[in-house]
Amino acid sequence: MRWLGIIYALASVVCYFGVTQVMSNSITSSITSVYTWGAENKFLNLQNISSIAVAIMVAYVIFLVVLRKTLL
């Protein structure tokens, strides 16, 4: 039954990334619906900046949890 646990763990990781993408999309769309800064710029617009900020915050939380668990 170990293989069932491995399949469950892999499915959980895939679903986690899917949920994170949906949350990031919802956050960036709500920010860009309120603010229209940088809409004419293709690279440095508010949607790209907010997406990068959300990705950095999620990565920080994930790596902080991993570091804490390894240090304790």
Secondary structure, DSSP 8 states (H G I E B T S, - for coil): -HHHHHHHHHHHHHHHHHHHHHHHHHHHHHHHHH--TTTT-SSS-HHHHHHHHHHHHHHHHHHHHHHHHHH-
